[in-house]
Amino acid sequence: MSLQLEFELPHWLYWGALLFFPLTYMAVDRWWSGRASRAALVAGHVPTSDELAATHEDPTENAPGNRVTRWLDGLSNFSGFFVAYWTVIAVVVYFFEVVARYFFNSPTNWAHESMYLMFGMQYILAGAYAYNHDAHVRVDLFYAKASARNKAALDIVTSFAFLIFILAFIWTGWTFFSSSMNQNEFFFASGYANEVSFSEWGVAYYPVKATLVIGGVLLLLQGISRFIKDVQVYKTAGQGRASHV
């Protein structure tokens, strides 16, 4: 008779891990980096002239944008790094599933479902990061060979199509989100019950669908940052071109 595992991931632990694990990981990583820097100073490391110059060099000094765009870009980078650490959670959950399935003959449904939902949320929330770093897929016919001014002009023109898309995305996401909640419990809800999954795990769906709205807003903010920078590039390149005529 084989030993059976009866563990089922509590909902509070699932959402708590998704929220607090990345924050904890980033805090520890920052503390460890600072500790390594202090250890280097204690060891008597003397910075070279190149290192001193690098510490006083502002990489955004000549880059397009302003304080607003840098803040929006930082928000996109934070959201991308935040959800990236969810991958560590996936390793732990799938390791547990393999052990439970093949060593204790106790396969679970919640392991696959929890990671399926997590990766969906990760995909949505990482969109702003991908847009900020041009990591999305682009069907390119002539954009790559265009000048910086022409690229900025194309981005400005297509930003209106982007605005229509992202507003529709946010509105649709909000419709899905509000309809998944009981209007008797939440004043902004439009549904008649709090939607849960059909498996025995029964996790609530409205936090998952909330990421549609959050991810859409993050993508909109990154689009605003990109628009501001494109306008600056277009004007700067135009002034430089006029000065050479």
Wavefront OBJ file of the C-alpha trace (Angstrom):
o trace
v 0.000 0.000 0.000
v 1.582 3.265 -1.150
v 1.562 6.479 0.856
v -0.914 9.066 -0.470
v -0.392 12.821 -0.347
v -3.524 14.813 0.381
v -2.021 18.318 0.202
v -3.997 20.964 -1.672
v -2.562 24.437 -2.127
v -4.581 26.954 -0.034
v -5.880 29.926 -2.001
v -4.395 32.419 0.449
v -0.960 30.829 0.040
v -1.229 30.925 -3.751
v -2.110 34.623 -3.948
v 0.258 35.474 -1.114
v 3.171 33.788 -2.880
v 2.437 35.603 -6.131
v 2.342 38.939 -4.329
v 5.036 38.710 -1.662
v 7.628 36.300 -3.077
v 8.839 38.659 -5.853
v 8.995 41.566 -3.396
v 10.965 39.477 -0.921
v 13.280 38.157 -3.628
v 14.031 41.657 -4.946
v 14.602 42.999 -1.421
v 17.025 40.190 -0.590
v 18.812 40.617 -3.912
v 19.210 44.344 -3.294
v 20.477 43.711 0.236
v 22.937 41.101 -1.002
v 24.260 43.423 -3.732
v 24.738 46.185 -1.186
v 26.490 43.753 1.157
v 28.879 42.740 -1.626
v 29.637 46.395 -2.349
v 30.351 47.110 1.310
v 32.566 44.028 1.491
v 34.569 45.312 -1.467
v 35.081 48.650 0.295
v 36.166 46.949 3.509
v 38.621 44.820 1.544
v 40.299 47.998 0.398
v 39.224 48.039 -3.224
v 40.248 51.347 -4.766
v 38.065 52.318 -7.747
v 39.862 53.114 -10.962
v 39.397 56.333 -12.906
v 37.112 54.547 -15.367
v 34.943 53.246 -12.507
v 34.721 56.709 -10.983
v 33.740 58.159 -14.348
v 31.102 55.491 -14.777
v 29.565 56.286 -11.395
v 29.123 59.932 -12.403
v 27.873 59.192 -15.883
v 24.125 59.511 -16.400
v 23.028 57.044 -19.096
v 19.769 58.976 -19.581
v 21.478 62.329 -20.098
v 21.371 62.189 -23.908
v 18.510 59.717 -24.190
v 15.087 60.948 -25.327
v 12.482 61.471 -22.672
v 12.041 63.359 -19.424
v 11.287 62.707 -15.781
v 7.799 61.425 -16.608
v 9.009 58.934 -19.210
v 11.770 57.693 -16.919
v 9.204 57.090 -14.169
v 6.885 55.246 -16.574
v 9.772 53.183 -17.948
v 10.793 52.322 -14.396
v 7.250 51.175 -13.650
v 7.288 48.931 -16.721
v 10.664 47.494 -15.746
v 9.463 46.836 -12.209
v 6.360 44.998 -13.426
v 8.477 42.894 -15.782
v 10.974 41.912 -13.094
v 8.151 41.317 -10.612
v 6.378 38.682 -12.700
v 9.683 37.183 -13.886
v 10.301 35.870 -10.367
v 7.076 33.864 -10.616
v 9.115 31.386 -12.639
v 10.794 30.299 -9.403
v 7.356 29.500 -7.987
v 6.624 27.391 -11.062
v 9.780 25.334 -10.487
v 8.729 24.596 -6.897
v 5.138 23.683 -7.820
v 6.090 21.427 -10.720
v 8.756 19.747 -8.608
v 6.102 18.978 -6.009
v 3.773 17.649 -8.719
v 6.428 15.309 -10.123
v 7.257 13.945 -6.672
v 3.586 13.554 -5.717
v 2.671 11.901 -9.008
v 5.555 9.477 -9.518
v 6.704 8.738 -5.975
v 3.425 8.820 -4.050
v 0.925 8.138 -6.830
v -0.962 11.309 -5.837
v -1.378 13.506 -8.917
v -3.025 16.882 -8.415
v -5.207 19.184 -10.483
v -4.315 22.364 -8.643
v -0.639 22.293 -9.698
v -1.438 22.511 -13.410
v -4.325 24.922 -12.922
v -2.405 27.287 -10.656
v 0.531 27.487 -13.040
v -1.740 27.786 -16.073
v -3.379 30.836 -14.513
v -0.061 32.219 -13.284
v 1.579 32.103 -16.703
v -1.467 33.775 -18.235
v -1.207 36.626 -15.737
v 2.550 36.790 -16.300
v 2.037 37.152 -20.049
v -0.382 40.058 -19.576
v 1.582 41.931 -16.907
v 4.907 41.636 -18.768
v 3.528 43.366 -21.873
v 4.657 46.844 -20.789
v 8.182 45.578 -20.106
v 8.325 43.950 -23.537
v 7.088 47.150 -25.189
v 9.653 49.235 -23.321
v 12.513 47.020 -24.525
v 11.158 46.296 -28.039
v 10.901 42.612 -27.188
v 7.539 42.129 -28.900
v 7.155 40.594 -32.343
v 7.113 43.129 -35.184
v 6.237 42.397 -38.803
v 8.902 44.603 -40.366
v 8.973 45.621 -44.021
v 11.026 48.825 -43.901
v 11.076 50.000 -40.258
v 14.490 48.512 -39.375
v 16.243 50.345 -42.231
v 14.532 53.681 -41.623
v 16.301 56.637 -40.045
v 15.701 57.564 -36.431
v 13.399 60.423 -37.493
v 11.386 58.232 -39.841
v 11.073 55.546 -37.173
v 9.762 58.139 -34.742
v 7.308 59.409 -37.377
v 6.026 55.888 -38.012
v 5.661 55.285 -34.288
v 3.714 58.522 -33.876
v 1.305 57.624 -36.685
v 0.764 54.061 -35.486
v 0.347 55.211 -31.881
v -3.231 56.207 -32.703
v -4.017 52.630 -33.742
v -2.290 51.492 -30.553
v -4.464 53.838 -28.501
v -7.669 52.441 -30.003
v -6.494 48.879 -29.388
v -5.379 49.379 -25.815
v -8.503 51.303 -24.781
v -10.642 48.514 -26.229
v -8.456 45.990 -24.400
v -8.857 47.773 -21.064
v -12.619 48.144 -21.538
v -13.017 44.477 -22.464
v -10.786 43.415 -19.580
v -12.861 45.491 -17.170
v -16.044 43.883 -18.503
v -14.611 40.398 -17.891
v -13.339 41.436 -14.463
v -16.539 43.066 -13.214
v -18.774 40.276 -14.535
v -16.763 37.699 -12.578
v -17.700 39.321 -9.235
v -20.872 39.398 -7.213
v -22.531 42.802 -7.419
v -24.046 42.258 -3.983
v -20.533 42.209 -2.482
v -18.669 44.695 -4.713
v -20.247 47.967 -5.817
v -18.359 48.005 -9.140
v -19.236 44.408 -10.034
v -21.811 43.427 -12.634
v -22.040 39.662 -12.042
v -24.305 37.674 -9.788
v -21.673 35.436 -8.184
v -17.950 35.296 -7.594
v -16.684 33.132 -10.433
v -14.461 30.196 -9.483
v -12.773 27.426 -11.439
v -14.655 24.238 -12.255
v -12.052 21.955 -10.675
v -12.141 20.815 -7.067
v -9.524 23.495 -6.293
v -12.175 26.181 -6.887
v -9.913 29.219 -7.021
v -11.514 32.632 -7.627
v -11.166 33.989 -11.144
v -11.625 37.703 -10.511
v -8.006 38.298 -9.354
v -6.861 36.634 -12.578
v -9.157 38.768 -14.708
v -8.074 41.880 -12.805
v -4.652 41.490 -14.392
v -6.276 42.177 -17.786
v -7.080 45.677 -16.576
v -3.772 46.181 -14.761
v -1.732 44.900 -17.700
v -3.708 47.079 -20.103
v -3.132 50.197 -17.991
v 0.593 49.427 -17.723
v 0.772 49.008 -21.487
v -1.104 52.281 -21.995
v 1.307 54.134 -19.714
v 4.268 52.668 -21.566
v 2.660 53.745 -24.833
v 2.414 57.299 -23.487
v 6.097 57.182 -22.566
v 6.995 55.914 -26.032
v 4.877 58.634 -27.688
v 6.600 61.407 -25.710
v 10.040 60.069 -26.620
v 9.111 59.649 -30.289
v 7.921 63.258 -30.468
v 11.200 64.438 -28.947
v 13.256 62.312 -31.349
v 11.283 63.607 -34.323
v 11.753 67.239 -33.284
v 15.438 66.836 -32.395
v 16.261 64.995 -35.607
v 14.357 67.607 -37.598
v 16.284 70.470 -35.980
v 19.580 68.690 -36.615
v 18.649 68.156 -40.249
v 17.681 71.798 -40.671
v 20.978 72.982 -39.186
v 22.906 71.051 -41.849
v 20.951 72.589 -44.733
l 1 2 3 4 5 6 7 8 9 10 11 12 13 14 15 16 17 18 19 20 21 22 23 24 25 26 27 28 29 30 31 32 33 34 35 36 37 38 39 40 41 42 43 44 45 46 47 48 49 50 51 52 53 54 55 56 57 58 59 60 61 62 63 64 65 66 67 68 69 70 71 72 73 74 75 76 77 78 79 80 81 82 83 84 85 86 87 88 89 90 91 92 93 94 95 96 97 98 99 100 101 102 103 104 105 106 107 108 109 110 111 112 113 114 115 116 117 118 119 120 121 122 123 124 125 126 127 128 129 130 131 132 133 134 135 136 137 138 139 140 141 142 143 144 145 146 147 148 149 150 151 152 153 154 155 156 157 158 159 160 161 162 163 164 165 166 167 168 169 170 171 172 173 174 175 176 177 178 179 180 181 182 183 184 185 186 187 188 189 190 191 192 193 194 195 196 197 198 199 200 201 202 203 204 205 206 207 208 209 210 211 212 213 214 215 216 217 218 219 220 221 222 223 224 225 226 227 228 229 230 231 232 233 234 235 236 237 238 239 240 241 242 243 244 245
